[in-house]
C-alpha cells in the first residue's frame, strides 16, 4: 500500500495488487478489508495491475517508494 493524494484527508492508502486471471475483483478485496480491518487501516482504493507494470528497483525488487506503476495508472 502506498499513499495517494486525497482532497479531504490529504493522503489516503491505495493498494496496488498484482492479480492473475482467476483472482478476486477489487470489490471483493474491499469487502474483505472492511470486514477484517478498521476503517483507518484499510485502503480507500485498489489498483489492479499487471506483474510487469509493478514498480521495481534496478535490482528487480518491489519498489515501495514509487506510487505510480509503469503503465501510468
N, C-alpha and C positions, 0 to 999 in steps of 0.2 A: 504494500500500500504506500502511496505517495500523496503528498498534499497537492491540491489544486485550488485555484482562486475561487472564492465564493463571496458574492457581494454582501450577503447577510452576515456571514460568520468570519470573513477574512480568508480562511482556508477550510477546506473540507477534505476528508480522506477519500481517495479514489483507489480502487483495487484493479490492477492490471492482471488479467487472468489469461493464461495460455490454455485454450480449450480444444480438445480433439473433436472429431465429427460427432461422437456419441456422448459428449459431455453435457452437463446441465446448462440451462439457459440462464441469463443474467437475473431474470425474475426469480427463478428457483434459488439461486445463491443469495439474493437479497432477503427472501423469506427465511432462509436458514440463519442468516446473520441476525435478523430481527428476533428470532427465537432464542438464539444462543448468546448474543452479546447485548450489552447495554447500548442505548442509542448513541451515547457519546463515543463508543469504541468501534461501532460498525461503519463500514464505508457508505457514503452517500450515493456512490455510483460504481458500476462495474464496467470496465472496458475489456471486451474480449478481443484478443489479438492473436495473430499467428506466431508460432515459435520463432520464426525468422525475424519478426519485427520487434521482439522483446529487446529492450535496451541492454547492451552488453559492453563491457570494457574491452580494452585491447587484448586482454588475456582470456577472452571468451567467457568471462564470468558475468553473472547478472549484475547490472549496474544500477543499484538502487538510488543513485543520486540524480539520475535523469528521469524527469517526469513525462517525457514525450517519447513514445515509441518511434522507431524509424519511419513507419508508414505515415506519420503526421497526424494521427488521430488524437 
